[in-house]
Amino acid sequence: MTKPILRRLTPDDSSVLRAFWGEALRTAPEYFLLTREELLAIPEATFQSGIKNGVYIGAFDKNDELVGFVVARRGGVERLKHTADIGPLYVAAKSHGQGIGRSLMETVSEMLKDDGLLQAELTVDASNHRAITLYRALGFVEFGLRPRSVIIEKTERTDLMMLCTFDGTPLKKPLL
C-alpha cells in the first residue's frame, strides 16, 4: 500500500475537487451540510475563491487520483481570527483504513497552528462513530450537541460539536 500524497489544493484543482465532492455527496449525503445540487450551483469563481482563501488539503493516490480532502476556514471577523472551523473531511470508501483521514486532520491542524490560531472547531454527525473516535484521538473534545442540525429526507440528524486547542490550554473532558 502506497502512502497518499497530501498537498494544499489551489483554484486549479477546483474541477477535480468539485467532481469528487459531488460524488461524495451522492454516496454519503449524511456526512455533509451541502446537498449535491447546492454544491453544483456554486459559481466557479466563488468555488475557486473559497479554495484560495481557505485551507483545502487533498490526498492523492499513486495514480494522482483524489481520494480524500479536508477544508478549514479561519474565523472571518476580528474577534474570531484566533479560531477556525474544520469541515468537511471526507475519504473515499475505497481508501478507508489507510490513515488518510488522520493524516488530513493532522496536516490541517498543524497548518492552522503554524498560522497562529489558538483553536479549531468542528461538527460531526453524532452517529458517525468512526469520525468521532478519530477526532477524540487527535485531541478534540465535545462541547455541545446541536439537535436537528440538519434534516435529510425528513430524517432529523444531531451534530456533535468538538473543539481542539493548539496552545496547550487544557479543556475538561467532556465539556458537555
Backbone as a chain_set.jsonl record, in Angstrom:
{"seq": "MTKPILRRLTPDDSSVLRAFWGEALRTAPEYFLLTREELLAIPEATFQSGIKNGVYIGAFDKNDELVGFVVARRGGVERLKHTADIGPLYVAAKSHGQGIGRSLMETVSEMLKDDGLLQAELTVDASNHRAITLYRALGFVEFGLRPRSVIIEKTERTDLMMLCTFDGTPLKKPLL", "coords": {"N": [[0.848, -1.176, 0.0], [0.708, 2.093, -0.991], [1.621, 5.154, 0.432], [-0.553, 7.936, 0.521], [-0.252, 11.09, -1.223], [-0.241, 14.192, 0.238], [-1.41, 17.442, -0.296], [-1.725, 21.005, -0.433], [-4.634, 22.303, -1.854], [-5.308, 24.166, -4.834], [-6.888, 26.882, -6.679], [-6.739, 25.824, -9.255], [-7.325, 23.174, -8.926], [-10.029, 22.992, -8.758], [-12.052, 21.795, -10.446], [-11.558, 19.032, -10.232], [-11.821, 18.672, -7.454], [-14.491, 19.517, -7.087], [-15.898, 17.584, -8.572], [-15.198, 15.226, -7.176], [-16.156, 15.82, -4.593], [-18.845, 16.142, -5.22], [-19.517, 13.511, -5.94], [-19.089, 12.3, -3.472], [-21.131, 13.491, -2.02], [-23.278, 12.33, -3.275], [-23.008, 9.638, -2.572], [-22.7, 9.568, 0.215], [-24.517, 11.387, 1.714], [-25.259, 12.064, 4.314], [-23.073, 12.951, 5.72], [-22.5, 15.563, 5.207], [-23.164, 19.121, 5.043], [-24.01, 20.595, 2.823], [-26.109, 19.981, -0.037], [-25.857, 17.923, -2.973], [-26.827, 19.29, -5.166], [-26.697, 21.934, -4.265], [-23.925, 22.257, -4.002], [-23.127, 21.993, -6.703], [-24.35, 24.228, -7.716], [-22.858, 26.379, -6.913], [-21.171, 29.158, -8.112], [-18.379, 28.96, -10.346], [-16.271, 30.833, -9.983], [-16.703, 31.648, -7.345], [-16.38, 29.217, -5.998], [-13.671, 28.677, -6.542], [-12.546, 30.885, -5.259], [-13.126, 30.252, -2.609], [-11.422, 28.06, -2.254], [-8.971, 29.324, -2.574], [-8.936, 31.152, -0.437], [-9.366, 29.661, 1.842], [-8.254, 26.793, 3.76], [-7.597, 24.16, 2.044], [-7.037, 20.83, 1.686], [-5.847, 18.126, -0.146], [-5.803, 14.568, -0.596], [-3.951, 12.367, -2.484], [-3.744, 9.457, -4.514], [-1.399, 6.926, -5.755], [-1.832, 7.133, -8.46], [-2.356, 9.728, -8.87], [-4.954, 10.379, -8.248], [-7.628, 11.963, -6.628], [-8.426, 11.091, -3.367], [-9.327, 11.861, -0.953], [-10.219, 14.667, 1.17], [-9.925, 17.702, 3.096], [-11.296, 20.6, 4.629], [-10.676, 23.807, 5.931], [-11.705, 26.784, 7.494], [-10.812, 29.956, 8.416], [-11.8, 32.042, 11.161], [-13.815, 34.814, 10.289], [-14.334, 37.477, 11.221], [-12.799, 39.998, 13.294], [-12.818, 39.254, 16.064], [-12.915, 36.537, 15.923], [-10.642, 35.624, 14.742], [-8.752, 33.996, 15.88], [-9.509, 31.415, 15.663], [-10.675, 28.502, 13.838], [-12.931, 26.83, 11.616], [-13.263, 23.462, 10.947], [-14.002, 21.346, 8.31], [-15.819, 20.177, 5.514], [-14.497, 16.859, 6.159], [-13.489, 14.224, 4.244], [-13.057, 10.928, 3.104], [-12.722, 8.695, 0.481], [-14.579, 5.662, 0.312], [-13.203, 3.431, -0.681], [-10.663, 3.935, 0.144], [-10.583, 3.818, 2.865], [-9.278, 3.022, 6.127], [-6.585, 3.39, 5.771], [-5.353, 5.418, 7.077], [-5.677, 7.93, 6.051], [-7.614, 9.915, 6.674], [-6.778, 10.64, 9.258], [-4.2, 11.632, 8.62], [-4.892, 13.813, 6.984], [-6.308, 15.406, 8.85], [-4.307, 15.859, 10.81], [-2.478, 17.285, 9.275], [-3.95, 19.596, 8.458], [-4.522, 20.682, 10.962], [-1.954, 21.241, 11.93], [-1.138, 23.175, 10.082], [-2.942, 25.242, 10.678], [-2.249, 25.784, 13.317], [0.435, 26.594, 12.937], [-0.107, 28.925, 11.641], [-0.8, 30.548, 13.669], [-3.238, 30.256, 14.94], [-5.4, 29.646, 17.739], [-7.261, 27.676, 18.282], [-9.43, 25.091, 16.945], [-12.602, 24.231, 15.628], [-15.192, 21.825, 15.071], [-17.995, 20.147, 13.583], [-19.763, 17.101, 13.788], [-21.695, 14.427, 12.578], [-23.605, 12.912, 15.026], [-23.899, 10.172, 14.94], [-21.749, 9.227, 13.595], [-19.528, 7.37, 14.423], [-16.982, 6.443, 13.772], [-15.608, 8.719, 12.793], [-15.813, 10.382, 15.059], [-14.296, 8.958, 16.923], [-11.759, 9.213, 15.743], [-11.428, 12.048, 15.87], [-11.427, 12.475, 18.651], [-9.088, 11.074, 19.318], [-7.26, 12.767, 18.227], [-7.292, 14.891, 19.925], [-9.573, 16.458, 20.072], [-12.404, 17.708, 21.815], [-15.66, 17.167, 23.067], [-18.143, 19.682, 23.104], [-20.764, 20.313, 22.89], [-24.139, 19.608, 21.771], [-26.057, 19.698, 18.808], [-29.17, 19.46, 18.255], [-31.313, 18.283, 15.643], [-29.758, 19.456, 13.651], [-29.389, 19.16, 10.951], [-31.7, 18.175, 8.425], [-32.339, 15.422, 6.628], [-33.944, 14.176, 3.953], [-36.366, 14.107, 5.443], [-35.439, 13.039, 7.802], [-34.273, 13.694, 10.945], [-31.127, 14.859, 12.039], [-28.519, 14.827, 14.453], [-25.88, 16.904, 15.458], [-22.626, 16.63, 16.825], [-20.637, 18.843, 18.549], [-17.261, 19.803, 18.492], [-14.014, 20.649, 19.845], [-10.626, 21.71, 19.606], [-7.683, 22.73, 21.163], [-4.752, 24.585, 20.278], [-2.772, 25.758, 21.679], [-2.096, 24.621, 24.043], [-3.887, 25.098, 26.081], [-5.736, 23.668, 28.589], [-8.602, 21.544, 28.404], [-11.596, 20.544, 29.943], [-12.737, 17.214, 29.925], [-15.591, 15.431, 29.138], [-16.75, 18.565, 27.696], [-19.425, 18.845, 27.832]], "CA": [[0.0, 0.0, 0.0], [1.485, 3.316, -1.115], [1.09, 6.258, 1.225], [-1.046, 9.011, -0.356], [0.424, 12.38, -1.219], [-1.101, 15.278, 0.699], [-0.965, 18.775, -0.701], [-2.732, 22.07, -0.394], [-5.309, 22.477, -3.129], [-5.324, 25.512, -5.393], [-8.036, 27.046, -7.572], [-6.598, 24.954, -10.426], [-7.876, 21.863, -8.569], [-11.468, 23.125, -8.478], [-12.919, 20.845, -11.168], [-11.333, 17.713, -9.645], [-12.422, 18.69, -6.121], [-15.952, 19.608, -7.199], [-16.399, 16.281, -9.029], [-15.02, 14.272, -6.08], [-17.092, 16.234, -3.547], [-20.186, 15.83, -5.715], [-19.709, 12.062, -5.816], [-19.207, 12.036, -2.034], [-22.483, 13.915, -1.631], [-24.214, 11.351, -3.82], [-22.899, 8.34, -1.897], [-22.737, 9.7, 1.682], [-25.059, 12.724, 1.971], [-25.432, 12.313, 5.745], [-21.851, 13.496, 6.309], [-22.275, 16.908, 4.681], [-24.233, 20.11, 5.182], [-24.497, 20.917, 1.489], [-26.604, 18.937, -0.917], [-25.108, 17.871, -4.232], [-27.35, 20.371, -6.011], [-26.146, 23.205, -3.755], [-22.506, 22.307, -4.381], [-23.013, 22.228, -8.139], [-24.876, 25.56, -8.025], [-21.885, 27.417, -6.545], [-20.456, 29.623, -9.3], [-16.974, 28.527, -10.378], [-15.404, 31.863, -9.392], [-16.913, 31.589, -5.896], [-15.767, 27.969, -5.533], [-12.222, 28.884, -6.602], [-12.213, 31.842, -4.21], [-13.136, 29.5, -1.355], [-10.178, 27.279, -2.196], [-7.844, 30.27, -2.427], [-8.967, 31.847, 0.849], [-9.434, 28.7, 2.936], [-7.205, 25.784, 3.777], [-8.146, 22.973, 1.4], [-5.956, 19.873, 1.507], [-6.273, 16.909, -0.823], [-4.982, 13.355, -0.531], [-3.907, 11.771, -3.815], [-3.136, 8.132, -4.549], [-0.234, 6.794, -6.639], [-2.253, 7.497, -9.816], [-2.705, 11.144, -8.776], [-6.403, 10.485, -8.123], [-8.064, 12.483, -5.34], [-9.099, 10.062, -2.58], [-9.812, 12.462, 0.28], [-9.958, 16.095, 1.331], [-10.398, 18.386, 4.296], [-11.416, 22.043, 4.452], [-10.712, 24.63, 7.139], [-11.956, 28.207, 7.234], [-10.473, 30.798, 9.558], [-12.843, 32.989, 11.556], [-13.77, 35.966, 9.397], [-14.318, 38.77, 11.887], [-11.636, 40.195, 14.171], [-12.912, 38.532, 17.332], [-12.841, 35.094, 15.671], [-9.42, 35.347, 13.973], [-7.93, 33.01, 16.594], [-10.125, 30.101, 15.537], [-11.069, 28.053, 12.505], [-13.88, 25.726, 11.518], [-12.787, 22.397, 10.079], [-15.029, 20.502, 7.719], [-15.893, 18.747, 5.721], [-13.419, 15.891, 5.969], [-14.068, 13.056, 3.573], [-12.16, 9.974, 2.456], [-13.483, 7.729, -0.303], [-14.716, 4.36, 0.986], [-12.157, 2.51, -1.147], [-9.398, 4.308, 0.785], [-10.705, 3.742, 4.323], [-8.364, 2.123, 6.818], [-5.203, 3.663, 5.379], [-4.85, 6.544, 7.85], [-5.767, 9.165, 5.266], [-8.357, 10.909, 7.45], [-5.868, 11.1, 10.313], [-3.153, 12.46, 8.005], [-5.501, 15.08, 6.573], [-6.602, 16.188, 10.054], [-3.042, 16.294, 11.409], [-1.892, 18.299, 8.394], [-4.697, 20.856, 8.534], [-4.341, 21.23, 12.317], [-0.595, 21.798, 12.001], [-1.127, 24.415, 9.286], [-3.676, 26.26, 11.434], [-1.398, 26.108, 14.47], [1.571, 27.361, 12.419], [-0.628, 30.235, 11.241], [-1.061, 31.32, 14.88], [-4.568, 30.056, 15.508], [-5.402, 29.057, 19.077], [-8.147, 26.525, 18.374], [-10.277, 24.743, 15.803], [-13.866, 23.611, 15.984], [-15.835, 21.074, 14.004], [-19.212, 19.428, 13.927], [-19.794, 15.775, 13.181], [-22.94, 13.72, 12.838], [-23.443, 12.175, 16.283], [-23.889, 8.731, 14.675], [-20.528, 8.908, 12.845], [-18.612, 6.95, 15.484], [-15.618, 6.329, 13.226], [-15.017, 10.063, 12.777], [-15.717, 10.87, 16.439], [-13.135, 8.278, 17.515], [-10.574, 9.874, 15.184], [-11.297, 13.399, 16.404], [-11.023, 12.356, 20.058], [-7.691, 10.654, 19.331], [-6.46, 13.929, 17.836], [-7.38, 15.91, 20.96], [-10.823, 17.217, 20.054], [-13.251, 17.466, 22.979], [-17.05, 17.543, 22.846], [-18.627, 20.802, 23.905], [-22.193, 20.535, 22.745], [-24.934, 18.901, 20.778], [-26.978, 20.531, 18.056], [-30.265, 18.607, 17.775], [-31.915, 18.659, 14.361], [-28.867, 20.38, 12.949], [-29.767, 19.016, 9.545], [-32.78, 17.235, 8.149], [-32.068, 14.8, 5.341], [-35.084, 13.363, 3.54], [-37.29, 14.072, 6.582], [-34.804, 12.416, 8.958], [-33.542, 14.676, 11.741], [-29.793, 14.424, 12.442], [-27.927, 15.607, 15.533], [-24.438, 17.105, 15.341], [-21.774, 16.772, 17.996], [-19.687, 19.934, 18.338], [-15.993, 19.46, 19.125], [-13.028, 21.733, 19.878], [-9.25, 21.339, 19.937], [-6.818, 23.897, 21.333], [-3.402, 24.425, 19.737], [-1.809, 26.483, 22.52], [-1.903, 23.917, 25.304], [-4.933, 25.387, 27.058], [-6.429, 22.412, 28.886], [-10.054, 21.516, 28.37], [-12.193, 19.436, 30.67], [-13.296, 16.24, 29.007], [-16.071, 16.276, 28.069], [-17.239, 19.886, 28.064], [-20.896, 18.803, 27.874]], "C": [[0.897, 1.244, 0.0], [0.81, 4.421, -0.322], [0.634, 7.373, 0.288], [-0.207, 10.282, -0.2], [-0.586, 13.428, -0.793], [-0.529, 16.585, 0.201], [-2.119, 19.751, -0.612], [-3.318, 22.233, -1.789], [-5.285, 23.941, -3.537], [-6.576, 25.66, -6.26], [-7.945, 26.184, -8.834], [-7.163, 23.552, -10.182], [-9.399, 21.872, -8.457], [-12.321, 22.095, -9.193], [-12.773, 19.437, -10.594], [-12.006, 17.638, -8.274], [-13.945, 18.695, -6.216], [-16.549, 18.259, -7.636], [-16.32, 15.251, -7.902], [-16.023, 14.552, -4.965], [-18.522, 15.892, -3.954], [-20.492, 14.346, -5.61], [-19.864, 11.672, -4.348], [-20.607, 12.402, -1.536], [-23.543, 12.945, -2.15], [-24.202, 10.064, -3.0], [-23.023, 8.419, -0.375], [-23.29, 11.061, 2.095], [-25.172, 13.067, 3.455], [-24.206, 12.944, 6.398], [-21.565, 14.939, 5.878], [-23.456, 17.823, 4.982], [-24.847, 20.444, 3.831], [-25.155, 19.712, 0.838], [-25.75, 18.971, -2.186], [-25.534, 19.021, -5.146], [-26.792, 21.726, -5.576], [-24.672, 23.346, -4.119], [-22.361, 22.662, -5.854], [-23.518, 23.61, -8.551], [-23.914, 26.687, -7.653], [-21.156, 27.857, -7.808], [-18.968, 29.273, -9.214], [-16.051, 29.556, -9.728], [-15.515, 31.854, -7.863], [-16.25, 30.353, -5.312], [-14.244, 28.12, -5.499], [-11.759, 29.86, -5.53], [-12.181, 31.168, -2.844], [-11.862, 28.702, -1.18], [-8.99, 28.198, -1.92], [-7.784, 30.847, -1.019], [-9.056, 30.912, 2.056], [-8.197, 27.823, 2.948], [-7.858, 24.504, 3.283], [-6.977, 22.035, 1.128], [-6.536, 18.62, 0.867], [-5.286, 15.788, -0.594], [-5.099, 12.662, -1.881], [-3.212, 10.42, -3.765], [-1.984, 8.107, -5.555], [-0.549, 7.146, -8.087], [-2.669, 8.961, -9.913], [-4.218, 11.36, -8.781], [-6.735, 10.986, -6.721], [-8.849, 11.402, -4.605], [-9.624, 10.6, -1.25], [-9.494, 13.94, 0.315], [-10.465, 16.571, 2.674], [-10.372, 19.877, 4.002], [-11.386, 22.703, 5.825], [-10.889, 26.08, 6.724], [-11.69, 28.98, 8.512], [-11.643, 31.725, 9.861], [-12.704, 34.288, 10.777], [-13.679, 37.32, 10.079], [-13.186, 38.816, 12.907], [-11.684, 39.322, 15.426], [-12.886, 37.014, 17.17], [-11.566, 34.694, 14.921], [-8.541, 34.299, 14.619], [-8.421, 31.58, 16.392], [-10.422, 29.771, 14.077], [-12.122, 26.97, 12.654], [-13.289, 24.715, 10.543], [-13.982, 21.602, 9.585], [-15.495, 21.067, 6.399], [-14.535, 18.052, 5.607], [-14.075, 14.694, 5.317], [-12.954, 12.235, 2.938], [-13.039, 8.96, 1.736], [-13.466, 6.364, 0.382], [-13.607, 3.393, 0.575], [-10.81, 2.781, -0.485], [-9.473, 4.303, 2.303], [-9.659, 2.78, 4.878], [-6.903, 2.33, 6.486], [-4.596, 4.836, 6.144], [-4.935, 7.881, 7.133], [-6.502, 10.257, 6.024], [-7.497, 11.491, 8.55], [-4.797, 12.028, 9.732], [-3.697, 13.814, 7.569], [-5.749, 15.977, 7.781], [-5.324, 16.694, 10.729], [-2.417, 17.421, 10.591], [-2.622, 19.627, 8.514], [-4.53, 21.493, 9.91], [-2.972, 21.883, 12.459], [-0.502, 23.11, 11.223], [-1.824, 25.547, 10.042], [-2.853, 26.723, 12.638], [-0.22, 26.974, 14.029], [1.16, 28.765, 11.995], [-1.034, 31.078, 12.453], [-2.445, 31.15, 15.48], [-4.464, 29.349, 16.853], [-6.261, 27.807, 19.173], [-8.896, 26.305, 17.07], [-11.512, 24.036, 16.333], [-14.377, 22.823, 14.787], [-17.15, 20.519, 14.512], [-19.19, 18.117, 13.167], [-21.134, 15.135, 13.527], [-22.731, 12.81, 14.041], [-23.439, 10.664, 16.089], [-22.624, 8.287, 13.939], [-19.412, 8.54, 13.833], [-17.167, 6.831, 15.011], [-14.915, 7.686, 13.255], [-14.836, 10.596, 14.196], [-14.513, 10.243, 17.137], [-11.842, 8.912, 17.019], [-10.371, 11.242, 15.823], [-10.874, 13.38, 17.873], [-9.546, 11.995, 20.152], [-6.751, 11.806, 18.977], [-6.593, 15.098, 18.81], [-8.631, 16.761, 20.939], [-11.714, 16.752, 21.206], [-14.662, 17.946, 22.651], [-17.418, 18.749, 23.695], [-20.098, 21.098, 23.703], [-22.827, 19.639, 21.708], [-25.839, 19.906, 20.087], [-28.069, 19.614, 17.492], [-30.871, 19.164, 16.489], [-31.058, 19.648, 13.593], [-29.099, 20.332, 11.451], [-30.93, 18.028, 9.473], [-32.546, 16.73, 6.731], [-33.215, 13.849, 5.02], [-36.009, 13.061, 4.722], [-36.73, 13.372, 7.819], [-33.96, 13.465, 9.671], [-32.214, 14.085, 12.197], [-29.284, 15.356, 13.534], [-26.426, 15.705, 15.299], [-23.807, 17.196, 16.719], [-20.77, 17.856, 17.662], [-18.433, 19.643, 19.15], [-14.988, 20.59, 18.93], [-11.665, 21.154, 20.227], [-8.434, 22.624, 20.077], [-5.432, 23.569, 20.801], [-2.343, 25.033, 20.642], [-1.604, 25.833, 23.889], [-2.921, 24.228, 26.375], [-5.708, 24.113, 27.329], [-7.943, 22.584, 28.84], [-10.509, 20.348, 29.227], [-12.817, 18.49, 29.659], [-14.4, 15.483, 29.694], [-16.572, 17.617, 28.58], [-18.757, 19.916, 28.2], [-21.39, 18.85, 29.309]], "O": [[1.735, 1.417, 0.884], [-0.405, 4.605, -0.39], [1.357, 7.723, -0.646], [0.448, 10.502, 0.819], [-1.659, 13.545, -1.385], [0.678, 16.814, 0.264], [-3.294, 19.394, -0.7], [-2.589, 22.292, -2.779], [-5.247, 24.836, -2.693], [-7.252, 24.671, -6.543], [-8.973, 25.848, -9.422], [-7.448, 22.825, -11.134], [-9.995, 20.857, -8.097], [-13.249, 21.56, -8.587], [-13.765, 18.717, -10.48], [-12.683, 16.658, -7.966], [-14.612, 17.951, -5.496], [-17.589, 17.847, -7.122], [-17.262, 14.487, -7.693], [-16.663, 13.633, -4.452], [-19.313, 15.414, -3.14], [-21.599, 13.962, -5.233], [-20.679, 10.812, -4.017], [-21.187, 11.687, -0.72], [-24.587, 12.768, -1.523], [-25.251, 9.466, -2.757], [-23.41, 7.439, 0.26], [-22.592, 11.821, 2.766], [-25.179, 14.245, 3.814], [-24.297, 13.426, 7.527], [-20.49, 15.468, 6.163], [-24.588, 17.371, 5.154], [-26.067, 20.563, 3.711], [-24.804, 18.567, 1.123], [-25.017, 19.929, -2.433], [-24.705, 19.641, -5.812], [-26.457, 22.564, -6.413], [-24.223, 24.426, -4.501], [-21.566, 23.53, -6.213], [-23.155, 24.11, -9.616], [-24.134, 27.834, -8.039], [-20.58, 27.024, -8.508], [-18.378, 29.292, -8.133], [-15.137, 29.18, -8.993], [-14.514, 32.036, -7.17], [-15.628, 30.423, -4.253], [-13.605, 27.729, -4.522], [-10.688, 29.678, -4.952], [-11.321, 31.469, -2.018], [-11.286, 28.666, -0.092], [-8.113, 27.87, -1.121], [-6.698, 31.013, -0.464], [-8.839, 31.35, 3.186], [-7.223, 28.079, 2.24], [-8.587, 23.844, 4.024], [-6.036, 22.398, 0.422], [-7.581, 18.119, 1.284], [-4.089, 16.018, -0.421], [-6.2, 12.399, -2.363], [-2.215, 10.251, -3.064], [-1.634, 9.135, -6.134], [0.362, 7.429, -8.865], [-3.257, 9.384, -10.908], [-4.706, 12.386, -9.253], [-6.187, 10.49, -5.737], [-9.816, 10.858, -5.138], [-10.289, 9.88, -0.506], [-8.62, 14.418, -0.407], [-11.312, 15.938, 3.304], [-9.541, 20.359, 3.231], [-12.002, 22.211, 6.77], [-10.309, 26.542, 5.742], [-12.271, 28.693, 9.558], [-12.378, 32.142, 8.965], [-11.598, 34.805, 10.622], [-13.014, 38.222, 9.569], [-12.679, 37.776, 13.327], [-10.677, 38.719, 15.797], [-12.839, 36.284, 18.16], [-11.431, 33.541, 14.51], [-7.655, 33.757, 13.958], [-7.811, 30.637, 16.897], [-10.42, 30.643, 13.208], [-12.197, 26.286, 13.674], [-12.865, 25.074, 9.445], [-14.863, 21.235, 10.362], [-15.553, 22.281, 6.202], [-13.579, 18.582, 5.043], [-15.102, 14.207, 5.788], [-12.035, 12.772, 2.32], [-13.988, 8.43, 2.314], [-12.456, 5.964, 0.96], [-13.124, 2.62, 1.402], [-9.911, 1.942, -0.547], [-8.532, 4.736, 2.968], [-9.215, 1.854, 4.198], [-6.061, 1.523, 6.881], [-3.452, 5.212, 5.892], [-4.326, 8.859, 7.566], [-6.065, 11.408, 6.022], [-7.485, 12.705, 8.755], [-4.523, 13.09, 10.293], [-3.046, 14.841, 7.758], [-5.439, 17.168, 7.747], [-5.274, 17.841, 11.171], [-1.893, 18.388, 11.144], [-1.988, 20.673, 8.655], [-4.41, 22.713, 10.014], [-2.851, 22.959, 13.044], [0.151, 24.052, 11.673], [-1.346, 26.682, 10.042], [-2.779, 27.917, 12.929], [0.09, 27.976, 14.674], [1.978, 29.684, 11.989], [-1.548, 32.186, 12.297], [-2.787, 31.839, 16.44], [-3.553, 28.553, 17.078], [-6.031, 26.964, 20.039], [-8.987, 27.189, 16.218], [-11.469, 23.339, 17.347], [-14.039, 23.116, 13.641], [-17.384, 20.435, 15.718], [-18.671, 18.031, 12.055], [-21.639, 15.29, 14.639], [-21.783, 12.024, 14.07], [-23.015, 9.936, 16.987], [-22.445, 7.096, 13.686], [-18.476, 9.311, 14.044], [-16.237, 7.092, 15.773], [-13.767, 7.789, 13.688], [-13.807, 11.2, 14.501], [-13.791, 10.927, 17.862], [-10.921, 9.126, 17.808], [-9.27, 11.564, 16.269], [-10.046, 14.191, 18.288], [-8.826, 12.553, 20.979], [-5.589, 11.815, 19.382], [-6.065, 16.18, 18.552], [-8.74, 17.705, 21.722], [-11.769, 15.565, 21.527], [-14.841, 18.997, 22.036], [-17.048, 18.829, 24.867], [-20.625, 22.043, 24.29], [-22.156, 19.008, 20.891], [-26.326, 20.85, 20.71], [-27.925, 19.062, 16.401], [-30.925, 20.378, 16.289], [-31.573, 20.57, 12.96], [-29.014, 21.352, 10.767], [-31.107, 17.174, 10.341], [-32.554, 17.497, 5.769], [-33.432, 12.854, 5.713], [-36.381, 11.913, 4.962], [-37.462, 13.137, 8.78], [-33.051, 14.051, 9.083], [-32.165, 12.955, 12.681], [-29.593, 16.547, 13.529], [-25.776, 14.711, 14.978], [-24.38, 17.762, 17.651], [-20.121, 17.806, 16.617], [-18.507, 19.286, 20.326], [-15.087, 21.379, 17.99], [-11.556, 20.231, 21.034], [-8.489, 23.499, 19.212], [-4.988, 22.422, 20.863], [-1.148, 24.851, 20.409], [-1.008, 26.432, 24.784], [-2.839, 23.683, 27.476], [-6.28, 23.53, 26.408], [-8.48, 23.634, 29.193], [-9.88, 19.29, 29.234], [-13.365, 18.929, 28.647], [-14.166, 14.926, 30.766], [-16.793, 17.779, 29.781], [-19.315, 20.92, 28.643], [-22.598, 18.824, 29.547]]}, "num_chains": 1, "name": "protein.A"}
